[in-house]
Amino acid sequence: MKTYCLGFIFQADRLLLIRKNRPEWQRGRYNGVGGHVEEGETPLDAMIRETREESGFSIPTAHWRPVCAMKFNDCIVYVFSAQWSFWMTPHSPTDETLQEVDRIFLPPDCLPNLHWLVPMAWNRLTVDTDSPSPLISFVR
């Protein structure tokens, strides 16, 4: 089974998204940062690495909160959120573009699941910090 991580990084009411070039089905759409969990990595280790690779930001383990795990037929996606006061002009070291957006008014060209994942991720940072992470399973 393939394993992925996906992260939503907030500062106050702002959210950092990345305009994806790959995979092809995400091309031109906004999503959180993230990617494959490599062999020997935990999902959180992968989240920290992918954030550094895609945004240049090194967000320590203590700033990340688990949000949920979404299980599909052939993969599982571990979702995290972090509050980070790095805010400067976002610039991706990759060929994908970072964009700072309002966490409530998401861009129209974001992936559709962000409309419920972003509020859930925000909730983990502001309301739910001590409760266990939910496990949400989806069948494709």
Disulfide bonds with the S-S distance in Angstrom:
none
